[in-house]
Amino acid sequence: MGIIKKIFGLETRASLDGGTITPETDAALLRALVGTGEITSETALEIPAFSAAVDFISSTVAMLPVKLYREIPEQHKTEEITDDRRLFLLNDEANPIMSALDAKRAQVRDMLINGAGYLYIDSGKALYYVEQGDISVQSNSDPIFRDFDILVGAKRYLPFDFVILTRSSTDGITGRGAVQEHKTLLSAMYNALKYENVISRTGGNKKGFLQAEHKLSQEAFDKMKRAWEELYANNGNNMMLLNDGVKYVPSASTSVEMQLNENKRTNSEQIAAIFGLSPEVISGTADTAKYMSAVRTAVLPVVEAYQAALNKSLLTEAEKGRYYFALDTTELLKGDTLSRYQAYAVGLQNNFLQIDEVRYLEDMAPIGFNYVKLGLQDVLLDPKTNTVYTPNTNRTAQMGQKTPEGNQILIQEDNTGEEK
């Protein structure tokens, strides 16, 4: 009996009253079959909730078009630039072998998982995604005036050679990803996943141990061990015969086994909270309100970080302050027709959008309607000239003039130009 218990890791120990105490079988089995390996980015992505959260954020950010604008302060307006080579690299083709969508998505994934994502800038001709595992960062020892070298293979680069997207960073070059910040939670979920896999692989048979009344010969023991392995192999209707004096003792269900599914649901909700998402978004059952909440809490912070990285790395020193990159987040509203049309209605009613501008946003041909609607009940004031115009009566009035006695008067003109 002792050799069987030793092989299966189920040795007993004496109790105070002279009897024996059987160890917690499920705990021993879990340690033996699952192990306590360190969680990595590869193993973390095997967790469905974690992978779904990363895919939602990275894919949502990657699909947003990147636009370039130039500020014209003297005219108090902003002009969109459409013929810049950098826009082609960021929206269409990052390099000859990788699309811009794939490059941005991979960069954001690395940022979320490992804390930093890198795009190498090839003299404005191409952008090359570099896996985080191929990057090595060296820095000086000055805690204030920090300087860095980035090693890729055996070649040395400087930080401005890359578009660097970081998460929880203290230096702008490296960061802390979700795997580093939440190792315990992810390790628990991964171990539970492996435990389920072991149960599935063994056909779902109840775990237990063998107990022999007499010492077995080596030949009998080897036969029993092979029969035991075949019984728990998920490859058919296997059976095992026990000789006289050998009996099977099933292990008792523990709280770990009974609460496995409940713990899995709770841990999935915690993973969603790590990224600012709701479980419904991860499972694909979120309504419009929960989707927009996820966009505000999980997507827009990444959008802001990505815009800052582009402006830092892809603008020349002469362009900084006058040019800026921006991700067009209006695409996020295109899945909700009612909300999108309501937003357009507000813009048209308040005259900061025109009909053809709305049609352009909806990928429709312009109709040439260039008028701005004015309500006849409004009175319009030009603060520079102090001129008041009333559309309802088609009259203008000059405010601020005074008579020689000091009384304020209005010099009013009708549509014929005569003073009244």
ZIDA-V201699 format. One record per helix or strand of 2 or more residues. SS is the DSSP state (@ for helix, = for strand). FROM is the first residue (numbers start at 1). LEN is the number of residues. If there is no record, write none. Layout:
SS:FROM:LEN  SS:FROM:LEN
//
This chain:
@:2:6  =:13:2  =:20:2  @:25:10  @:41:4  @:48:15  =:66:7  @:73:3  =:77:5  @:85:7  =:93:3  =:98:2  @:100:15  =:116:7  =:126:5  @:132:3  =:135:5  =:148:5  =:155:3  @:159:3  =:162:5  @:178:4  @:183:19  =:208:5  @:218:14  =:246:5  @:255:4  @:260:15  @:279:5  @:288:27  =:323:5  @:329:7  @:337:13  @:355:7  =:379:4  =:387:4  =:395:8  =:408:6
//
